[in-house]
């Protein structure tokens, strides 16, 4: 069974399972009133979204896991014993587990908001400590199981960073994951951007698998395809007007998944173009806070920057379309450098 069939089956199963679960759980979540609480500091026009079911991320993660499990079982039956022990299989599992750890942090945050009735969930410090610990564990696992490589490929050659590699990557990974979380502020935005990036990663994974002619290389694209199928199911119910939100469970998971997938390509610098929208969202918040503390004035009408454009009169669909177009452009650029 070739990589196209494996990816197609995994994505299809994840999609179908996702649609079924959303059909079941959206009415159920509404009935038990596990809906989003809109903070007073948010845009006033978002008040109409209060009560929209949350935890959509938990559903697409579940669908993705089922898709991955199916694909890996088929892959195991296809590969020979030597290939089954290949490092790419282990590397794929490591970054998926890392993404799940970020999703778990998000789930705890969502749980506190929904069940403990604390609007802000975990504190920033609590989340930061948990993210730092799990990211450090991920970097250690990568170094221990996959071999320590502390060099980064740049357009000017290989840059050896030594121990500073781990410090830089720890900060960068935690930052980008939190930027992905900030992007989840309007209907369809976080999911659309992640879907586009994952499409690029799937194309690269299939290209890599075909070039290597090694069956076990199919593990990476199977994981990406499974998430794509699950995300597509989510987006059907999340496009404006959203019937369900992904919550921090979903947004932190997506950040961890995409960061881990890019890390697996050994092209860490490509985290910058592929996650440019996320980085801009994060920078807009940092600049807003810094400038306000220094001058008492704001650079943007509201941060993150997608809310600024809302206040400028842009509709949610327009923002999603433009931000998605930018992501497509930089994903194409990233794919060019990957191959």
C-alpha positions, 0 to 999 in steps of 0.5 A: 500500500503506497503513501497516497493510500495510507494518507487518504485512508487515515485522513478519511477516517479522521474526517468521518469520525470528527464529523460524527463526534461533532454532530453528537457533542455540539448539541450535548455541550449546548445542553449541559451549558459547557459554552465559551465565556466572553471576557469583558476585555474582548470585543463587545460584538463577540458577546453574541458568541457567549455560550458557543460550545467549547472543547472542539479541539478535544474532538479533532484530537481524538479523531486524529489519534484514530486516523493515526492509529489506523494508518500506523497499523496499515504501515506496520503490516506493510513495512519489514522488521528493519524498517519498523525500527527506523528512527523516523517512526520514533521521531514522528511519535515523539512530536505527536506526543509533544503536541498532545502534552500541549493539548493536555495543558490547554485541556486543563486550562479549558477545564478550569474555565468551564467546570471551575467557572474561572474565566481566565483558567490557568494563570500565565505563570502556571501555563508557562511553567508547564509549557517550559517543562514539556518543551524541555522534555521534548528537546531532551527526547529528541536529543536522546533518541534521535541524536543531538544535533545542535546546528541550524541550517542557514542560507549562509551555511551551518551554524553550530550553537552548542548548548545555546541551541537548546536555550534558543529552541526552548524559548522559540517553541514556547513562544510560537505555541503561545502565539498560535493560542493568541490566533484563536480569537475569531471564527475559523482563523486558527483552524484555517491557518493550521490547515494550510500549514499542514497541507504544505507539510503533507506535500513535503512528507509525501515527497520525502517518502517517495524520494526515500522509497522507504515504507517507514517514511510514510509515518510522517505524512500519515500523522499530518494527513490524519490531522488534516482530516480531523481539522477539516471536520472541525472547520465545517462547524467552526467557520463563521458563525461558529457552532463550536470553538477549539479552546486552548486544548486545540490551539496549544495542540496545533502549535505544538504539532506544527512546531514539532513537525517542522523540527522533524524536517531539521529546518528550524529556521523555517518556523519563522515563515511558516508561522509568520501570522502566529508570530505577528499576532504574538508581537502585536500583543507584546508591542501593545503592552510595552508601548502602553506601559511606557506611554499610556497609549496604544499602537493598535485599537485592540490586540492581538492584531486580528481584533485591531482589524475587526475594530477597523471594520473588517469582517471575520470572514475577510480577516480569515481570508487575508490571513490565510492567503498570507499563510499560503504564500509563506507556506509555498515559500517554505515548501520551496526551501524544504525540497 
